[in-house]
Amino acid sequence: MARNVIDEPSEDVVANAKLDRAQRRSPFGRVALFLRQVLAELRKVVTPTRRELISYTGVVLVFVVIMMLLVYGLDFGFSIFVNFLFGNPSVAG
């Protein structure tokens, strides 16, 4: 099961953010800060278990199949309607 982690900023994080905003950084400093923040966010990522991954994959595949059937049905229905409305010139003879 995935861990439940509440993402609340601590006082240290808020204080550091205020200091970072107060200081004017060079372009390299801003890139370095961005990369540090990206790595900090990536450490918070929780990977799903095998059972969760299989379950999520199944849900996505079922949804895609349902959407494919819906689009196919609409396309087929509209093609019948258009052929009825305008006739099919390739069949005329």
Buried (B, 14 or more C-beta within 10 A) or exposed (E): EEEEEEEEEEEEEEEEEEEEEEEEEEEEEEEEEEEEEEEEEEEEEEEEEEEEEEEEEEEEEEEEEEEEEEEEEEEEEEEEEEEEEEEEEEEEE
